[in-house]
Amino acid sequence: MPSSITDQSAASNGNVPSCLPVDNPGECFWQMAGHDLSNYRSTDKLPDHSDIVIIGAGYAGVATAYHLAQEHGELAGSITILEARSACSGATGRNGGHLRPDLYGHIPTFIDRAGAKAGAEIAEFEIAHVKAMKKFIEEENIDCDFTMARSFDVWCNKEAAKKAKAIYDYMVSEKFAHMDDVAFYTGDQVEGLCGVKGAVACASYTAGTIWPYKFIMHLIQKLVSSNKVNLQTNTPVLSIDADENGGYSIKSPRGQMHAKRVIHANNAYVSGLLPEYTKNIVPCKGICCRITVPDGVRAPLLNNSYIHRTDDNVLSYLIPRADGSIVVGGAAAKFKSFRDQWYDNVDDSVLIEAAKDYYSDYMQRTFNGWENTGASVQRIWSGVMGYSYDSNPHIGQVPARENQFILAGFNGHGMPVIWLASKEIAKMVAQGISFEETRMPSLFKTSQFRIDRAQKGREEDGDILGTGNFPATKQ
Ligand SMILES: Cc1cc2nc3c(=O)[nH]c(=O)nc-3n(C[C@H](O)[C@H](O)[C@H](O)COP(=O)(O)OP(=O)(O)OC[C@H]3O[C@@H](n4cnc5c(N)ncnc54)[C@H](O)[C@@H]3O)c2cc1C
């Protein structure tokens, strides 16, 4: 009896996709309590046919199923999700829980490449997520530790701080609507404002924190208990072939099924079934941990989330939790040069050697007042993200594959992108509208141009490993 995903795939005598999740992800704090539906299968056998098959039960797949079933009622009951491992066991179940719109990371790059409007569209789309998710979570009464608070972007390096301030000034001068919510601080008071040792600049704005696993499992519970969606966990999709009578034949080690339309929501692993995306969306590992203080110790309260950049430009994302613990991750600068440990690597059963000790005394090193708290890493894990060649997700109709759609490549930043993107792709699928008729930022559209640019381009010209020095954006 084959046990692993790869064994099962091989035993099925089919083409084994080049990119599948490993079958034994390492333990992760968010999933420690498990869930009754982790390994759920709505039916013992795969249905013979579904109008829509969604590949992947992470945030993108489940949110798309949710929008399709709830907002396009005629489709409820004819949607199947095929998931290679247990539900929400990929990046969504292993991330940092930070629902933070990005204003200082990539937006200025997008403005350089495609103009102020294209950059602002993305910033505003991301910002809209904080309110949209707050509203939805409150309406649905979802128990997922959601908070809406302020986030501090912190710079400890003077040069980097100067650049960030110039970007802030530029965005204000362009009258970007969302800058109303951003306050930027420089000068002597910065350390006192944000609490970070050696901080020379900081920006504060509205962001959220969330327990993503609980959020997604709530959606799954709702979908499967109402029979609106057929969920099949531990069912890796091995191939998708055009059926001679129309639609697609979808093969897994548990047999095959037919679908009229397919939605690829398997993020880092998308090139396993769509090889044209091999250089567009690359599986890249990241590391994250939970830090606690010993029983009886009260550490200083942090009531902001953070992006913290050290003097030597190591970036960490951090959220405080109501139980006093901290979830923090990042440290990519520490392992970037050890390419085999993170790049084109799907093994979330092992940590990243070059960064696994980085967070050991992180709180003591970083925050004033934490020196004697005894804070230590209680649990640490790795996860696999889908990094894209141009740092934008690929969303929309897959070029040259009729009735196949993609929603993948979130660059370690899906929390403020996926909820509304999945709502829009649900409209594309259900109503047959074009990408341009949706509310999605134009740079998110997947296109033959973007596919070719990465497939034919050099790694050293792309954003993942190189300079981002590729030809200007065109759809
Ligand atoms: C360590 C870490 C920290 C992060 N922190 C943050 C953060 O703080 N904020 C933020 O915004 N983002 C963060 N991210 C990124 C965020 O988690 C992702 O952008 C988001 O979860 C992507 O969701 P998804 O559904 O596209 O992918 P996933 O959650 O990875 O889901 C894809 C699913 O597809 C399944 N699958 C793959 N291949 C197949 C196949 N052939 N057949 C069937 N199923 C298949 C996988 O098993 C998986 O369950 C982090 C990611 C990591 C790894």
The ligand as an SDF file (V2000), in Angstrom:
LIG
                    3D

 53 58  0  0  0  0  0  0  0  0999 V2000
    6.0940   30.7430    6.6300 C   0  0  0  0  0  0  0  0  0  0  0  0
    5.0880   31.5870    5.9000 C   0  0  0  0  0  0  0  0  0  0  0  0
    4.6600   32.7970    6.4510 C   0  0  0  0  0  0  0  0  0  0  0  0
    3.7470   33.5940    5.7710 C   0  0  0  0  0  0  0  0  0  0  0  0
    3.2550   34.7030    6.3780 N   0  0  0  0  0  0  0  0  0  0  0  0
    2.3290   35.4620    5.7650 C   0  0  0  0  0  0  0  0  0  0  0  0
    1.7560   36.5850    6.4200 C   0  0  0  0  0  0  0  0  0  0  0  0
    2.0240   36.8430    7.5870 O   0  0  0  0  0  0  0  0  0  0  0  0
    0.9070   37.3670    5.6980 N   0  0  0  0  0  0  0  0  0  0  0  0
    0.5780   37.0750    4.4030 C   0  0  0  0  0  0  0  0  0  0  0  0
   -0.1460   37.8480    3.7730 O   0  0  0  0  0  0  0  0  0  0  0  0
    1.0260   35.9600    3.8000 N   0  0  0  0  0  0  0  0  0  0  0  0
    1.8870   35.1510    4.4500 C   0  0  0  0  0  0  0  0  0  0  0  0
    2.3500   34.0240    3.8460 N   0  0  0  0  0  0  0  0  0  0  0  0
    1.8410   33.6820    2.5170 C   0  0  0  0  0  0  0  0  0  0  0  0
    0.4360   33.1220    2.5690 C   0  0  0  0  0  0  0  0  0  0  0  0
    0.3700   32.0950    3.5220 O   0  0  0  0  0  0  0  0  0  0  0  0
    0.0700   32.6170    1.1620 C   0  0  0  0  0  0  0  0  0  0  0  0
    0.1460   33.6820    0.2450 O   0  0  0  0  0  0  0  0  0  0  0  0
   -1.3330   32.0260    1.0910 C   0  0  0  0  0  0  0  0  0  0  0  0
   -1.5900   31.1970    2.1820 O   0  0  0  0  0  0  0  0  0  0  0  0
   -1.5010   31.2790   -0.2190 C   0  0  0  0  0  0  0  0  0  0  0  0
   -2.7130   30.5880   -0.1900 O   0  0  0  0  0  0  0  0  0  0  0  0
   -3.0030   29.4970   -1.3080 P   0  0  0  0  0  0  0  0  0  0  0  0
   -4.3290   28.9210   -1.0430 O   0  0  0  0  0  0  0  0  0  0  0  0
   -2.7380   30.0900   -2.6230 O   0  0  0  0  0  0  0  0  0  0  0  0
   -1.8370   28.4160   -1.0930 O   0  0  0  0  0  0  0  0  0  0  0  0
   -1.7500   27.1940   -0.0850 P   0  0  0  0  0  0  0  0  0  0  0  0
   -2.2820   27.5320    1.2400 O   0  0  0  0  0  0  0  0  0  0  0  0
   -0.3450   26.7000   -0.1470 O   0  0  0  0  0  0  0  0  0  0  0  0
   -2.7240   26.1240   -0.7210 O   0  0  0  0  0  0  0  0  0  0  0  0
   -2.4160   25.3910   -1.8730 C   0  0  0  0  0  0  0  0  0  0  0  0
   -2.9120   23.9780   -1.6640 C   0  0  0  0  0  0  0  0  0  0  0  0
   -2.7850   23.2500   -2.8850 O   0  0  0  0  0  0  0  0  0  0  0  0
   -2.4910   21.9040   -2.5470 C   0  0  0  0  0  0  0  0  0  0  0  0
   -1.9500   21.2520   -3.7370 N   0  0  0  0  0  0  0  0  0  0  0  0
   -0.7510   21.4440   -4.3270 C   0  0  0  0  0  0  0  0  0  0  0  0
   -0.6070   20.6840   -5.4270 N   0  0  0  0  0  0  0  0  0  0  0  0
   -1.7520   19.9660   -5.5430 C   0  0  0  0  0  0  0  0  0  0  0  0
   -2.2150   19.0020   -6.4660 C   0  0  0  0  0  0  0  0  0  0  0  0
   -1.4860   18.6090   -7.5270 N   0  0  0  0  0  0  0  0  0  0  0  0
   -3.4410   18.4490   -6.2660 N   0  0  0  0  0  0  0  0  0  0  0  0
   -4.2140   18.8480   -5.2130 C   0  0  0  0  0  0  0  0  0  0  0  0
   -3.8140   19.7630   -4.3160 N   0  0  0  0  0  0  0  0  0  0  0  0
   -2.6050   20.3350   -4.4770 C   0  0  0  0  0  0  0  0  0  0  0  0
   -1.5220   22.0400   -1.4000 C   0  0  0  0  0  0  0  0  0  0  0  0
   -1.4390   20.8560   -0.6420 O   0  0  0  0  0  0  0  0  0  0  0  0
   -2.1030   23.2130   -0.6240 C   0  0  0  0  0  0  0  0  0  0  0  0
   -2.9700   22.7940    0.4050 O   0  0  0  0  0  0  0  0  0  0  0  0
    3.2630   33.1890    4.5010 C   0  0  0  0  0  0  0  0  0  0  0  0
    3.6520   31.9620    3.9610 C   0  0  0  0  0  0  0  0  0  0  0  0
    4.5520   31.1550    4.6550 C   0  0  0  0  0  0  0  0  0  0  0  0
    4.9410   29.8310    4.0680 C   0  0  0  0  0  0  0  0  0  0  0  0
  1  2  1  0
  2  3  1  0
  2 52  2  0
  3  4  2  0
  4  5  1  0
  4 50  1  0
  5  6  2  0
  6  7  1  0
  6 13  1  0
  7  8  2  0
  7  9  1  0
  9 10  1  0
 10 11  2  0
 10 12  1  0
 12 13  2  0
 13 14  1  0
 14 15  1  0
 14 50  1  0
 15 16  1  0
 16 17  1  0
 16 18  1  0
 18 19  1  0
 18 20  1  0
 20 21  1  0
 20 22  1  0
 22 23  1  0
 23 24  1  0
 24 25  2  0
 24 26  1  0
 24 27  1  0
 27 28  1  0
 28 29  2  0
 28 30  1  0
 28 31  1  0
 31 32  1  0
 32 33  1  0
 33 34  1  0
 33 48  1  0
 34 35  1  0
 35 36  1  0
 35 46  1  0
 36 37  1  0
 36 45  1  0
 37 38  2  0
 38 39  1  0
 39 40  1  0
 39 45  2  0
 40 41  1  0
 40 42  2  0
 42 43  1  0
 43 44  2  0
 44 45  1  0
 46 47  1  0
 46 48  1  0
 48 49  1  0
 50 51  2  0
 51 52  1  0
 52 53  1  0
M  END
$$$$
